[in-house]
Amino acid sequence: MHDERRRIEDRVERVLGQRIQPAVHSHSLPCEVSFWQAPGEPVPFAEAAAQTYEPFAMGTPWGPPWGTTWFRVRGEVPAAWAGRRVEAVFDLGFTAAGPGFQAEALVHTADGVPLKAVNPRNRYVPVARPAAGGERIDFLLEAASNPDILGRGFLPTPLGDPATAGRAPLYTFGSAELRVLDEEVWHLSLDLEVLRELMLELGEHDPRRHTILHTLERALDALDLDDVSGSAAQARELLRPALTRPAHASAHTVSAVGHAHIDSAWLWPVRETVRKAARTFANATALAEEYEEFVFACSQAQQYAWIRDQHPRVWERVKKAVADGQFAPVGGMWVESDGNLPGGEAVARQFVHGKRFFLDCFGIETTGVWLPDSFGYNGAYPQLAKLAGNDWFLTQKMSWNQTNQLPHHTFWWEGIDGTRIFTHFPPVDTYNAELTGREMAHAVRNHRDKGGSSRSLAPFGHGDGGGGPTREMMERARRLADLEGSAKAVVEHPDAFFAAARAEYPDAPVWSGELYLELHRATYTSQARTKQGNRRSEHLLREAELWATAAALRAPGYAYPYDELDRLWKTVLLHQFHDILPGSSIAWVHQEAEAEYARVARELEELIARALAAAGPGVPRVFNTSPRDRAEVVRTPEGPVFTEAPASGSAPLGAARRTPEPVAVTGLVLDNGLVRVEFAEDGSLASVRDLTAGREVLAGPGNLLRLHSDLPNRWDAWDIDKHYRSRWSDLLDADAVTVVASGPLIGAVRIERSFGRGSAIAQTVTVRAGSRRIDVETEIDWHESEKILKAGFPIDLRADRSTAEIQFGHVHRPAHTNTSWEAARFEVYGHRWVHIGEPGYGVAVVNDATYGHDVSRTTRADGGTTTTVRLSLVRAPRVPDPAADQGRHRFCYALLPGATVEDAITEGYALNLPLRVVSAGAVDPVVSCDDPAVTVEAVKLADDRSGDVVVRLYECHGGRAAARLRAGFPLAGVTVTDLLERPLPEAAGSAGAVTGDEVALTLRPFQILTLRLSRA
């Protein structure tokens, strides 16, 4: 047989695109359109419906950036269309950009009932099926003219900030028509698409490919191009044999799960996400009514809450779809948060608030973690997920790795404590699948667990900006359910997939430790003020809960602020979304985030003040929120004072059992008997000597500020590429180096520098009496472009690894680059500290706002080894926010010589939870623990308002711990609970019987324990 593949394939492509698809709608009739332009931010339907609408002609430009235009569309179905399927079809001026990244609209009836949304890949609204003739439509379209921020690629644009976006219309309205959907032609187009896509993925020597090829040729021969509608049925009949041949018995199964990834903010502000959720949920519930097998997996309790509160009619449809099993709440988190940067307690609260929302609203206990798009996943997730009642974990983002690919798609993920959770990483390599032939074939070819696993999951539906599944995707799924040559598609709930996958592959391989994404490493640093706001909010929430609990226990009449804390937690959790906290959103998002963090701080400071005031009047006292006893210098209006306070308690200001050696200041040398710090004339640290250990700490200039060129290949705000290391300049010219505190309790030197494009940095290096910690308080006025500023500490020790704090523990990372896996970790994240050490000696670098860092190792000419820790302080990407990080920053980091990991933990809490000085009555610790290996992370009253005290603690050294927890109140009993404060029988053995006001605890390495303490 002659090889005519190319001719037939080209014929199919042209006839499908130029004859069949244009004939899907057989008749059309223009509608009457009028409009009203909302003058500012979006308004409710009732307000828009009451406005006066002006005539609007097709071909007219509309829609300023971020504007809302309401269109009234009226029309009548002709009598001649009786018996046909009629729909309204809209072209708002759609561009080549995908759904969610341009114009989109929610369509309402005249009395305010949302029908569905329209976007470039989902333009229709049902009118009648079948029509009787004479039906009238009166629709109101809430059309959003959102700009396409990345439309020109990775180039700066002013469109991400309303102040600079301008008012010129972005779109030109194309059409608003009533049309007849020719269902036979529509199905023919889908038949051809599915077979053509399958054919092109089969091998050129596969008989099935050639069978399909000639079947397509025969079908097109039967199609009258002058009467596509009249000949479509005959063509379909010829295709039927190819579409009904069953799949091979061993065919891979793809669990197709409807989905719409909706970024809670990204290239649009939070307020637009509320509308995206409404549009998408309306689409999904409409599709559920048309396809009984449809299942839509939807995460992020925050988005459900928005719909409940702002779109009650859509909410009623969601509730019905949930009850019918077609709308599947998943994930169990408040938002799909970043996987690296939120603190441990914040990740726990993501689960608490998310799972409780689904339980309260739907009576559904979600059983899996749905996090397809975060930029890496911390090693505490398996334990936290299990403690929240989950038994599976899903991610997709790891397919973006630049260098190394994970060796598994289905595996057991083992956390830093040893907890394992069944995990899947879809080999389709997208969370926005459309169930195309290419995607189905890729899922099979790419699946790395063949032989052990015969199934994978594919989330399908337009996403990122929302939109969700379409009827065309559902039709593809029906055709792919059992089709020779293809994987079998089954639309089902992700719980069903995970149950089947686990049953089939119980001995799946194990991946241990963090899931490090070899991409988007700059998200540890970009938009530093947003990150600082999150860090400060997390610690203020800790303080507010602790002191409110103390007041509720001891102050008659004090009301624990349940509602206020709930609301503030949810605000912080929202802003931990994986495009807000990482710093990868437009300017508008980060401006709002900074304002929200300021508001949260004000409200939490008020709650803290109210709680401390409940202790009654008293002398000036220091209040210590950290989980370690403290003895240190604090600044007061009257001057510095050396004082001490117990963990989670208070003491009179100045109370101390010892008097520290004073700080001696001689020229540019600070000496407190524990460390001696010498400054070079350029303001860098020339020497840091550990006087206790008798050794020099530095192997070169310390606190060396290095400015690097920072232009990644793409994804400006997200990425830092290794070539940034090739160009730099060290900031060695100081405008001034001045002693600003000369003892006896504080010695400090201030260094001022100006550099670059008008930037300036002022740093105050402080040594305090009685402390080895050397603080570097930093103020930056930053005006650079496409640069990153790092602060380096070259340490004279040979470290095999670095240790960084993560959520509820720490991780070790090799200091070498033996393999591509280690080499890819050229930028990593940590929370409050990073530690390096050799046997017998260690050094920590502590911070109050910084996450990104790098650790490298070199051999000096003298044969010694230098291990350098560098903090990433601030960046200057220009996309998607051209002014990212511009302006003023204030933060602090510190060098801690002679530090163990326990010292790093202690000082990490101390730097982030400064002692408070308040005139008030005494407050004894609510709880205390006798073993420093056990760290109390949260103290609060139980969410059920029973008055029980909930304490969350963890083993922090990575070893086993036996400790006694003492309650500062009469104790009746203790229950080990899950994160949602429900009894956890399998962990009951971790807490012994109550003896007086104490309970014995036994913890394994990095174990998290939540205790519910009932009061006598």
N, C-alpha and C positions, 0 to 999 in steps of 0.2 A: 504493500500500500504506500502511495506517495505520502511524504511528510508535509501536511498542509496546516500544521499547528499554528504557525504565525498568522496565516490568512484568516483562519476561523477565530482565533483569539481576538484579533483586531476587529473582525466583524462583530463579534459579540459585544465588545467594548463600545463600539460606535452605536450600534442599534439600541443597546440598553440606555446609553447616555443621551442620545439625540432623538430617539423615537419613542421608546417605551416609557421612560421616566417622565418626559413631558406630557404623556398622555394619561398619566395617573389621574389627573383631574380633567374630566371631559367637557365640562361647561363651567363658565364663570360669569359673575355679575358684580360690578363694582358697588361698593357700599357708600353711603353718605357719611362723611367724617367731619367732625368739628373738634375744637380743642380748647383747653384752658391750661396755661402755663403756671404751675405753682411758683410763687415768687421766691421761696427760699427752701427750707428743709421740707421733706415729705409731710403730707397732711393726711388725716384719716379719711376714709371713703366718704363719710357723711358730709364732711366739709367740702370735699371735691365735687360731690354730686350736686351741691347747692349752688355752684358757681354758674356764671353765664358763659356758654361755649360759643366760640366764633367759628365760622366756616373754615375748612382746611382743605387745600387742594393737594392731590398726589404730586410728588416731585418737589415738595416744599422742604427746605432744610428745617430741622427742629433739634432741640435738645442741647443746651449748653452743658459743659462738663459738670457732672454730679447733679444735674437738674432732674426735675420730674415734670413730665407733660402728661396731662390727662386727655385722652381721646375718647370722644363719644362716637360710636359706630352703629349705624342703623341700616337695616336692609330687610327685604322680604323675599321669601322663597317663591319662585314662580310656580304656577300651577303645573306647568309642563314637567317639573322635576319630581312630581309625585312618585313615590315608590323608590326613590333613589336615596343614597347616603349623602347628606349635605353637611358641609362644614364651612366655617369662616376661616380664611387663610390670610395671614398677615406678613408683609415684608416691611419692617420698620426702617429699612435702610441697612439691613444686615451686611456686615463686612466679612472678610475672610477669617477673622478671629473666631475662636470657638465660643460655644455657649458659656455664658457667665463672664465673658471678658469684653462685653460691648453692650449694645442696646438689648433690653429685655423688658417684658411687661407681664403684669398679672391682670387677667381679664375677669371682670365682674359683670353680673347681671345688673339691670337698672336699680334693683332693690338691694344691691350690695352683696350678693352671694358670689364668692370667688369660684370661678370655674376651673381654669388652669392657666398656666403661663405659656407665653410664646417666646421662642428664641430662634436663632438661625437654623437649628436642627430639629425644631419641634414647633412648627408655625401654625398649627391648626387648632381650632376650638370646635367641638362637636355642636351641631345644630339640630339635626334630625336623622334618625336611622330606623325606619325609612321616613322620608318626608311625605306629608299629606298635601303640601302645596299651600301657600299663604302664610306659613309661619313667619313671624316677625322677630327680628333680633334688635336688641337695644343694649349694647355692651358699653362698659366704661373700662378703658385700658389705662392702668397706672404704669406709664412707660418711663423707665429709668434710662437716662442718657449717660451711662457710665463710660468713661474713657478707657481705651485699650492702652494700659500703661506700658506694656512691653511690645507694643505694635511695631516699633522701629528697632526691635532687638534691645541689646543692652547699652542703650544710649540714654543720657540724662533727659528727663522731661519735667516740665513744670506742672503736669496734669495731676500729680499726686497730692497737691496742696490746693484747697479752694482759693487761697489768697493769690495764687499765681496761675491758676488754671485758665483764666479768661472766661469769656461768655460767648464765644463764637459757637454756633451750632455744629454738632459733630456728625449728625446723621441726616439723610434725606429720605423721607417716607416714600416707599416704593409702591405699595398697594395694600388695599383692604377689600377683600372680595368674598362673596359667597361662591362656593365651588361644589361641584358634584364629584365625589370620590368614586372612580370606576374601580370597584373592588377586584374585578377579574384582572384588570391591567396591573393594579397594585400588587396583587399576589404573583402575577407573572414576573414582575420586576424583582420581587424578593426571591422567587424560585431561581431565576437566572443569576442573581447576585450570589446566592449561597453556593450554587453549583460551580459558577465561574471561580469564585474564591477558593473553593476546595480543590478544583482542578489545578489551579496555579501553584498550590502547595504540594501536590503529589509529584513524585519523581518522574522524570521523563520516560523511564522504562516501566512505569507502573501501568498495568493494563487498565486499571480503573480510570486513570487520567485520560486515556484515549477513548474509553467508553463514554465518559462525560463529554469530551470534546465533540464527538460525532453526534451525541444526543442533542447538544446545543445547536449544532448545525441543522439537524432535522427540524428542531423546533422553530428556528428562524426561517427555514424554508417554508414552513406552514404559516408564518406570520405575514399578513398583508400590511405592508407599511403604510398604505393609504387607508386602512381600516384596522388599526391596532386593536381597538375595542372589540370589533366584531370577530376577530380571529384569535384573540388572546386565549380563549378557552381551549381551542384546538392545540395551540402551542403548549399550553400547560399540560394537556393530556399526554403529549409526546415526551414531556419532561418527567412525568410521574414515575416511570420505572426507575429512573436514576435517583429519584428522591426517596423511593420506598425500599431500596436495597438496604438491609440492616447492617449495622456496624459489626465489626469483628467481635467475637466473644471476649477477646483480650483487650479490646479498645480501652484506652484511658478514659476516665470519667472526669468531666469538668463540672464542679458544682457552681452553677451560675447564680450569683447572689446580686439582686438589684441593689444599686448603691448610688449615692451622689455625694462625693466628697465636697463638703462646703467649708471652706476656710473661714473661721469665725472672724477673721479680718486678714487682709493681705494687700492686694492691689485695690482694695476698697475699704471704707471704714466700717466699724462695728454696726452702725445704723443700717448700712446697706446689706449687711449679712442678715439682719432680721428680715428684710424683704426677700433676699435670696432664699432663705429658709421657707418663707411663705409660698413663694413661687414653686419651689421644688416639692414641698409637701403636697401642694395642690396637684401638681402633675402626678406624683406617685399615687395619691389616693384615687385620682381619676383613672389611672392605668389599672389599679387594682380592681376597679369596677368592671373593666373590660376584659381582663385576663384573670381567671379564677386561680391559676397556678402562680401568679405573680407574688414574689416575696421581695420586700424592700428592707434591707438592713440599714438602720440609721442610728448613728451614735450621737454623742454630745447632748447631754441633758439640758445644757444651757439653751440650745436651739429649740428644743421642745418647749421650754419655759417661755421663750419669746413668743412662740406661736400661741400657747395657752393664754398669755396675757394680752397680746396685741391682735391676734387673728382668731377669735373664738369660733368662727364658722369653719375654718380650716381645722382647728383643734378638734371639733366634733367628728369630722371625717377621719382624722388621725386615730382617735379613740376607737372608732368603729373598725378601722382597718387593723389596729392592734388586736382587738377582740377577735377578729376573723382570722388572725394568724398571718396576715399579708404584710403588715407593717411591723418590722422586728426591731425593737430597741436592742442595741448591742453596745459593747464597749464599757459600759458601767462607769464612765468618767464624766465629770462636769463639762469638760471640753477635751478634744484630742490635744493634750498638752505637749509641750516640748519634752523629749525623753531624757534630757541631760541636766537642764538648769534648775527646774523647780527643786526646792529642798525636800528632804524625806517626808516631813510632816505634811507638806503641801501635796505631795503625790498621794499620801494616804487620804487626805481630804478630797482630792479629785475623785477617788473611789467612793468615799463616804457620801458625798453630796450627789454624785451621779447615780449610784446604785439606789440610794434612798429615794431619789426622785422617781425612778422607774417603779420602785415598789409602791410608793404612795399613789402615783397617778394611774398605774396599770396593773398593780399586783404582780409584776413580773420581776423575778430575780435574774438579772443578766448573768451569764456564766462565762463570758469571755472578754478579753481585752482586745479592742479593735483600734489599732494605731498604725494605719498604713503609711503615714507620711511624715512622721517625726524624724529628726536628723540624728539618729542613733538612739540607743536605749540602755539605760543604766543597769548595772548588775544587781540592783536591789529589786527590780521589777518582778521576777518570779515569786519572791516571798511576799511582796506587797499584794500582788495579784491573787495569790492563794489565800492570804489573810482576808481579802475582800470577798472570798467565795467564788473565785473564778477557777476554771480548769483548762482554759485554752488561751492562746495569745496569737494575734495575727499582726504581721507587719509586711510591707512591700518595699519600703524605701531602700532596704539593703541592696536591691538590684542596681542601685545607682553607684555602687563602689567603683572608684576609679582604677584601682590596682588589683585587688584580690576579690574573688567571688566566694561567698560562703559555700561550703561544700555540700550543703543540704538544703532542701526545701521543706521537708517535714522532719522535725527533730524535737528532742527534749532540751529545753533551755534551762541550764542550771545557774542559779544565782550565786552571789558571793557567800551565802550561808549554807548552800547545798540544796535548797529547795529547787524542784524541777517542775516545769509547766510545759504541757504539750503545745508546740509552736508550729505555725505554718507560715511560709513565705512564698506567696503565689508565683509559680514559674511563668505565668502569663506576663509578668513584669510590668503590670500597670494596675492601678485601682480605678481606671476610667475605661475599662474594656467596652467594646461594642459588639463582641462575639463575632468578629470577622473570621474568615477562613485563616488569614495570616495569624491572628491571635491564638486561635485554637491549635493550629499546627505548632506555633512557637511554644505554647504551654507544654505540649507533648515532647518536643525535641529538647527543650530546656530543662525538663524535670530531672533532677539529679538523684532521685531516690527510686529509680526504676528497679523493679525486682522486689523491692520491699513494699513500695506504695504504688497504687494504680490510680490514684485520684488526686486532684488538686482543686483549688478554689479560684474563681475568677469574679471579682467585683465588677459588675457592668453598669454603665450609666455615665453620662457626662458629669464631670466633676471639677473640683477646685473652686470654680465659681458657681457650682450647683447646676441644676438642670435635671439630672437624673436619667433613668432609663426611658426609652421611647418604645412606641409600638413596633417599630421596625426591629429593634433588638429582641423583643419578645417573639416576633415572628421568626427571626433567625433561630432563636432557642428551640422553638417548636420543630423546625426543620432539621436541626442538629441533634435532636434527642436520640436518634437511632439511624445514623447515616453512614454507609460504608465509606471507609477511607478517612473518616473524621473521628476525633474524640467525641464521646457522647456527652451532650449537655443536659444537665438536669437542674431546673430552677428549684432551689431549696434554701431553707434557713441555714445559716452558718453552723448552728448547733448540730444540725443533722450531718453536715460535712465532717465536723470534728469528731463526732461520735463514730462515724464510719471509718475515718482515717485512723483514729486511735485503735479501734478494734482490729483493723487490718495490719497495723504496724506498731504493735505495743513495744517492740524492742528497737524503736527508731534510735538513731545515733544521738549523742549528747554534745551540745555546744556549751562550754562553761565560761562564765564571766560576761562582761559587757558586750553588747553588739555595737561595735564602733563603726560609724559610717565614714568611709574613706572619701568624704566630700563634705562641703558645707561646714568646714572647720571654723570659718570666721564667725559663725553664729554664736560662738562662745564670747565674742567681743563686740560685734556691731551694735550700735545704739546703746552706748554705755549707760545713759541715764535711765533707760527703760529697765535695764538689768539691775541697776542700783535701786530703783524704786521697788522692784520685786524683792530683792534681798532685804531691804529695810522693812517692807510690809510683812514679810514672813516673820521677822524677829519681833516686830511690834505686836503682831497677833499672838505670838507666844507670851509676850509680857502681859498683854491685856487679859488673856485667859488665866494665866497664873494668878495675877493679883485680884482678878474678879472672883476666882475660886476662893482665895484666902479671905476676901471680904465676905463672901456668901457664908463661909463656915463660921466666922467669928463676929460679924457685925449685924446685930439685929436690925431688921428693916431694910437691909441692902438687897436690892433685886439684881440677880445675875442677868447680864444683858444678852440673853439668848438670841433675840431677834437681830440686834445690832451686829453681833459677832457672825451670825449666819450670813447676813447681807454682805458684810465686809469680806468674809472669806470668799464668797462667790465672786465678788469683784476681782479679787486677787487671782482666783483660779481662772477666770475668764482671760485675764491678761497673761496667763502662762500658755495660752494657745501657741501652737508651734510656728506661727509666723509673726507673733507679737513679741514675746519674750526673746526669741532669737535675733530680733532686729532686722527682719527681712521684709518689712511692710513699707507702705508709702508714708510720706511725712505726716499726713492727717492722722494716721493710726497712732504714731508715736507721740505726736503732740497731745492727743487725747489720753494716751496711756500715762504720760507724765502728769497731766492734770488730775487724772484719777488717783494716781499714787499719792499726790499731794493731799487730795481730799481724804483718802484712806488714812494717811498719817495724822492729819488733824483730828479725825474722829477717834482714832485709836489712842492718841495722846489724851483726849478728853476722857475716854473710858478708863485709861490707866490712872489719871489724876483722880477720877471719881472713886475708883477702887481703893487707892492709897489713902484718900481722905476719909474713907470709912473706918480706918484704923484709929481715927480720932486725933486730937491735937497732941503734939509732943515735941521733943527736941529734934534738931536736924539729924536725920538718919540716912544711911546708905542702903539702898535696896538692890539686891543681887538676883537677877533673873536667871543667871547661868546655872548649869548643873554642877558647878564646882565651887568650893569655898574660894574666896578671893581675899588677897591682901595686896593692896596696890595704892598708888598715888591717884587721887582724883582732883580735878580742878574745881574750885568753888569761887564765887565772887570775891571771897576774902583771901583767896590764894590757894595753892595746892596743899592737900592734906593726905598723909599716909593713913590708910584706914583698912578695915577688913569687914567682911560680911559672910555669913554662911550661905551655902547654895540655896537658892529659892527662898531666901529670907532676908532679914534686915538686922542692922546693928547701928548703934550710935556713931555718928560721924567722928572719926579720929580714934575709935576703939581699935587697938592693935596690941598683940602680945609681944611684938618685937619692934625694935627701932632699926630701920635699915641704914646702911652706910650711906652717907650723903654723896651726891653727884659732884665731882670736882671738874671744873671747866678751866682748862689751861690753853689759851690760844684757840686752836681749832681741834682740841682734843676733849672728849667727854669720857669720864671714868667714874663708874659707880661701885667699883670693887668687884663687880661680876663680869662686866665687859668694858673694854676700852675702845673707843671709836675715834679714829683719826681721819680728818678730812684733807683731801688734796686742795690746792688752790683753786681748782676748777669746780669744786663742790662735790666731786665723787668721793666715795669712801676709799681712802688709801689703805686703811687697815681696820680690821675688826678682830680684836684679840679676846678670846675666851679666857678670862683670868682664873676661873675655877679649874678648867682643864689644862691651862697653860699652853694653848696652841693658837696659832693664827688661823682664822676662819677663811679669809679671802685668798684667792690665787691671782687676783688682778683687780682692777678698779671695780668697786661695788656700787650698786645702784646706778649702773651705767645706762643712760638713756640713749637708745638707738632708734633712729628714724629710718624706716625702710620704705622703698617704693613698693606699692601694693596694688597692682592691676592684675586681677585674676583673668583667666581666659574667658570666663563668662560668670554669670551669677555673682555680680559684684558684692552685694551685701552679704552673701552666703559664703563665699569661698575665699580662702587664702591658699594660693598655690605655692609650691615649694620654691619657685624662682624668685619669690620676694626676698629670699636671703642673698641674692646676688648683688643688690645695690642697697647701700645704707650710708648714713652719716651719723657719727656719734656727737651728741650734744655736750661738748667739752668747754664751750665758752660760757662762763657765768657772768651775768651782769653785776651780781653782788653775792657775797658769801658772808653772812653776818650771824654772830652769836645773839640769840634772842631770849635765852633763858640760861642763867648761870648758877643754878643750884639754890639751896641744897637738895631739894626734892626733884627738880627737873632741870636738865641741861638740854639745850636745843640750838641747832644751827639752821638758819634759813638760807636756801640757795635760790636765786632768781635767774631765770634764763629767758631770752627771747630768741626766736628762730623762725625759719621758714617764711611763710606768707603772713607775717604779722602775729604768729602764735607766741604764747608766753606760758611758762610753767614756773610755779613757785612751790618749793618743797621744804617742809620743816622736818628735819631729822631730830628725833627726840629720844633721849635716854632718861629713864625714871629711876629713882631710888628703889632698890629692892627687886629690880626686874632685869632679866636678860634680854627682854624684847626691845628691839630698836625700831621705832615707828617712823614711817615716812608719810607724813600728811601732805597730800598733793592737791594743788589747785592748778587747773589747766584752762587757759583760754585758747581754744583750738580752732585754727582756720586753715588747716592743710587740706589737700585734695589728693585722693588715691595714695594715701600713706598709712602706715601703721607704726605706732610708737610702743616700744618695748622697754622694760626695765630689767636689767640683767644683774645677777649675783653669781660670779664665778667662785665656786667653793673648793677649797683645797681638801678634797676627799675623793675616794674612788667608790662611787655608788654603782652597784650592779643594776639598780632599779630605782625608780621614783615611786612614791606613794602619795596618792591624792585622795582627799576626802570626797566621797560621793554620798548619796542618800543612805542613811543608817549604816555607815561603814566606810571602808576605803578600798581602793584597788591598787595593785602593784603593776607597774608597766616597766618593761626592760629599758635600760639606758643605752643599749646597743642597737644596731641596725643590721643584725645578722641576716634576717630574712625580709622579704618584701612586706610582710605583715607589720614588723616593727618599724621599717622605714616609712610606711604609710602614716604612722602616728607621729608625724612631725609637728603637729599642733594638737593638744589634748585639753580636756577640761578638768577642773576640780572645783570644789566648793570653797570652804573657808581656809584650806591650807594644802600645801604640798610639802612633802618631807623627802629628804635624801639622806643616806647614811652609809657608813661602813662599820664593821664590827667595833663596838665601843664608842662610836661618836656619830652624831647626826645633827642636821640643821633643817629648820623649817622656814618656809616663807608663808606668811599669814596675810589674809586680805579681808576687806569688808565689802567689796563690790566687784571683784574681778574673778573671771572664770577661766579664760583661755591662758594657756602657758605652754612652754616647750622646755624640755630638759635634754641636754646634750653632754657629751663626754669627750675630752681630748687628753692627749699625753703631752706634757711639757718637755722642754729641752733637758730639764734636770731629772727626768724620769718619773716625776710625780704625775698624778692624774688630777685634772680639773673637771668637776661636774658643775655645769652652769644651769641655773634655773632662771628663766626669763618670763616675766608676766607680760601679757598683752594688755596694754592700758586703754588704748583708744584707736579707732580706725577712721577712715574718711572715704567710704565708698560713695558713689554718685547715683547708683541705681539700686532700688527704685526711688530712693529719696536723695535728691541732689545735694541736700544740706545735712545729710546724716552726721550726727555727732558734733556739728559745728557749735561753737560757743563754749560755755563754762561747765567744768566738771570739778567735783570735789570728792575725794575718796582717800583711803588710807591702806597702806600695806606695810608689812613689818618683816624684819629678819630676826630669827630666833636661834642664836647659836646654842650648841650643846643640847639639842632638843631630842627627846624621844617622841614616838608617835603620841603617847599620852600627853606630853607637853604641847604638841601641836594641837591636839583636840582641845585642851584647856584654854590655850591662848586664842584659838579660833573662836570659841564661844565668848571669851572676854572682849576681844576686839569688836565683835558684832553685837554684844549686849553690854554696853557700858553701864557702870554703876550709876544709879539715880540717887540724887541727894534731895530729900524731901523732909520737911518738918512734919512729922506724923508719929503716931503711936507705934509700938513694936509690932512686928509681924514675924511670927515664927514660921519656919519652913512647913509647907503643906505636906511634903514628903521629903525624905532624905534617904540616901543609900550609902552603905559603908564600904563599897568596892568601886574604885575608879574605873574598873572595866565595864561597869553598868552605868549608862548615861540616861538620865531622864530627859525625854525629848518634848513631852507635852503634859500639861496638867490642866484639867478642865472639869466642869460638871457634865454629867451624862446628858446626852441629847434628848432623852425621853423626859427630862425635867423631874426625875425622881429625887434629885439631890445627891445621888451617888457621885463619887469622885472617880474620874477616869484618868489613869496614868499610862502613858505610852513610854516605854524605855527599850533600850537595846544594848547588846554586848558590843562594845566599840573597839576592842583591841584585836579581834580576830581569833580569840581563844575561848576557852570555857570559863565560866564565871559562876561562883556561888556567893550570893550576897544576901544581905538583909535589908528589906525596905521598911523604913519606919514612917508611920503616918503621924502627922502633927495634930490628930484629932482622935477621939474614941473610935476604935475600929471594931466593927461587928463581923465582917466577913470579906472575902475576896473571891472574885470570879475571873478567870482568864477568858477573854473575849476575842472575837474577830475585830476588824477595823470598825464595823458598824455597831460595836458594843453589844453583840449577842454572844451567849456562852459558846466557848470553843472547847468541847470536851477533850479532843485529841491533844490539846496543849495543857490540860489541867495540871499535869505533873510538874510543870515549870514553876508553879507556886505552891508552897507548902501550907500547912495549917496556920491560922492566925494565933500568935502568942502575944497577949497584951496588945500593944499597938504595932507589932512587927509581923512581917511575913517573910519566910525564907524563899529565895528564888534560885533557880538553877537554869542557866542559859547556855546554849551551844554558841559557837562562833557566829557573830553578827545576827543572832536571833533577835527578832522584834517581838516584844511582849506587850499586850494591852491588858491592863488590869482594871477591873471595876471594883472599887472599894466602897462597901456599904458602911454607913456610919451607925454607931451604937446609939 
